[in-house]
Amino acid sequence: MKNLVILVSGSGTNLQRIIDTIESGEIQNAKVSLVVADRECYGLERAKNHNIDNILIPRGKNFSSELANVIPKDTDLIVLAGFLSILKPEFCENWTGKIINIHPALLPKFGGKGMWGMHVHNAVIEAGEKESGATVHFVTPGIDEGEAILQKSFEVTAEDTPDTVAEKVHHIEYEIFPKAINKVLGNQ
């Protein structure tokens, strides 16, 4: 059984999707052993609702070192699911190839510092992009610079708004996140 640690900052909808797909068998041979949040958020409640160990480590200059101290040694994969803090380079390097993130755009476009949530969707619309999507990628010291594991796109139409783009991206995230986790765990 592979052990996943999930890092969250918000409502935890992608966390819930991971939990649901583990329970359904879509993600095979895995369990969420710990959920860590960097702020009070509903993601912690989702963990509690499923009897998953969880901890709040408030954001700050020591976040990465405090996180390193709570991650179980037998962790197979750290998954950033709507996690907004930037991890220190040393932390990323210690877990090379074992940290993944989902980003609400087609990286390398619309990645990097400040590119999260609605900031991304606004930028996509303002740039007049003809497509957008989501990317699951490995986490490296460079923000959103890690190798892509899976990407999926959709057409952005003239009628789309940042809100409709966000909704479409969320559907794609639900689809590709479990597939990417299986791929990284060697399940497919």
C-alpha positions as a printed Julia matrix, in Angstrom:
188×3 Matrix{Float64}:
   0.0    0.0     0.0
   1.46   3.36   -1.09
   1.24   6.23    1.39
   0.15   9.65    0.15
   0.52  12.92    2.02
  -1.81  15.62    0.68
  -1.09  19.34    1.18
  -4.08  21.71    1.06
  -4.89  25.39    1.54
  -8.58  25.6     0.68
 -11.86  23.74    0.47
 -10.21  20.48   -0.48
 -12.29  19.49   -3.49
  -9.28  17.86   -5.17
  -8.46  16.15   -1.85
 -12.02  14.79   -1.8
 -11.62  13.58   -5.38
  -8.43  11.74   -4.42
 -10.14  10.16   -1.39
 -13.14   9.14   -3.51
 -11.02   7.62   -6.27
  -8.95   5.66   -3.75
 -12.18   4.33   -2.2
 -13.58   3.42   -5.63
 -10.35   1.7    -6.69
  -9.61   4.15   -9.51
  -6.38   4.99   -7.67
  -5.0    1.57   -6.82
  -2.94   0.33   -3.9
  -2.82   3.7    -2.11
  -4.09   5.46    0.98
  -3.97   9.03    2.26
  -1.9    8.73    5.42
  -1.8   12.45    6.28
  -3.34  15.77    5.24
  -1.39  18.95    6.02
  -2.88  22.44    5.7
  -1.02  25.74    5.78
  -4.1   27.64    7.05
  -7.48  26.88    8.58
  -9.54  25.45    5.75
 -12.3   23.0     4.92
  -9.72  20.55    3.58
  -8.9   19.69    7.22
 -12.58  18.92    7.85
 -12.64  16.61    4.83
  -9.68  14.72    6.29
 -11.41  14.47    9.69
 -14.61  13.25    8.01
 -12.61  10.32    6.58
 -10.61   9.63    9.77
  -7.38  10.7     8.06
  -4.62  12.1    10.27
  -4.34  15.84    9.69
  -2.33  18.76   10.93
  -2.31  22.52   10.56
   1.12  24.13   10.13
   0.58  27.87    9.76
   2.44  29.55    6.9
   5.68  31.17    7.86
   9.4   31.14    7.29
   9.78  27.75    9.03
   6.92  26.05    7.21
   9.06  23.75    5.04
  11.19  22.57    7.96
   8.11  22.0    10.15
   6.51  20.09    7.26
   9.63  17.96    6.86
   9.33  16.97   10.53
   5.75  15.66   10.22
   5.96  13.79    6.91
   6.13  10.06    7.63
   9.35   8.39    6.48
   7.36   5.79    4.52
   5.64   8.44    2.35
   5.6    7.42   -1.31
   4.11  10.6    -2.77
   3.39  14.16   -1.6
   0.46  15.67   -3.49
  -0.21  19.4    -3.6
  -3.96  19.75   -4.04
  -4.88  23.4    -4.05
  -1.85  24.18   -1.92
  -0.75  27.81   -2.09
   2.48  28.03   -0.08
   5.85  27.88   -1.82
   8.06  25.04   -0.56
  11.73  25.74    0.12
  14.2   24.42   -2.49
  15.82  22.06    0.05
  12.46  20.43    0.78
  11.77  19.96   -2.94
  15.23  18.51   -3.51
  14.85  16.06   -0.6
  11.66  14.72   -2.18
  12.71  14.89   -5.86
  10.35  12.85   -8.03
   7.95  12.34   -5.11
   6.06  15.65   -5.04
   3.38  16.52   -7.58
   1.1   19.5    -8.06
  -1.95  20.28  -10.13
  -1.9   23.64  -11.9
  -4.98  25.27  -13.49
  -3.34  26.04  -16.84
  -1.35  24.46  -19.64
   2.16  24.88  -18.31
   4.55  26.4   -19.12
   2.0   29.11  -19.94
   0.47  30.97  -16.99
   2.73  29.45  -14.33
   5.04  30.91  -11.73
   4.73  33.26   -8.81
   1.28  34.79   -8.44
  -0.3   32.43  -10.97
  -2.93  30.55   -9.0
  -6.72  30.28   -8.97
  -8.64  33.09  -10.61
  -5.4   34.98  -11.36
  -4.66  32.26  -13.93
  -8.15  32.28  -15.46
  -8.2   36.08  -15.7
  -4.8   36.0   -17.42
  -6.0   33.35  -19.9
  -9.02  35.48  -20.89
  -7.01  38.73  -21.01
  -4.41  37.1   -23.27
  -7.11  35.97  -25.69
  -6.01  32.33  -25.42
  -7.82  29.84  -27.64
  -7.28  26.97  -25.2
  -6.67  26.34  -21.55
  -6.65  23.3   -19.3
  -4.8   21.77  -16.39
  -1.37  20.25  -15.82
  -0.17  17.77  -13.22
   3.58  18.21  -12.83
   6.49  17.3   -10.6
   7.39  19.94   -8.02
  10.91  21.35   -8.23
  12.54  24.38   -6.59
  11.39  26.51   -9.56
   7.72  27.48   -9.25
   5.64  25.47  -11.77
   8.8   24.46  -13.65
   8.75  20.69  -13.02
   8.22  18.12  -15.75
   4.58  17.66  -16.8
   3.07  14.27  -15.97
  -0.34  14.82  -17.61
  -2.05  17.72  -19.36
  -5.48  18.09  -20.85
  -6.89  21.07  -22.7
 -10.21  22.49  -23.82
 -11.2   25.23  -26.24
 -11.7   28.72  -24.81
 -14.61  30.34  -26.65
 -15.5   34.01  -27.11
 -18.31  33.52  -24.58
 -16.01  32.21  -21.85
 -15.33  34.26  -18.74
 -12.78  33.62  -16.0
 -15.55  31.86  -14.06
 -16.5   29.52  -16.92
 -12.83  28.77  -17.59
 -12.39  27.97  -13.88
 -15.34  25.56  -14.01
 -13.99  23.78  -17.09
 -10.5   23.54  -15.56
 -11.94  22.02  -12.4
 -13.63  19.24  -14.39
 -10.33  18.47  -16.11
  -8.49  18.45  -12.78
 -10.94  15.84  -11.48
 -10.26  13.73  -14.56
  -6.48  13.89  -14.77
  -5.39  14.04  -11.11
  -6.2   10.38  -10.3
  -4.63   9.25  -13.6
  -1.44  11.19  -12.85
  -1.24   9.78   -9.32
  -1.6    6.23  -10.68
   1.08   6.95  -13.27
   3.58   8.28  -10.71
   2.87   5.37   -8.35
   3.54   2.95  -11.2
  -0.05   1.69  -11.3
  -0.35   2.05  -15.08
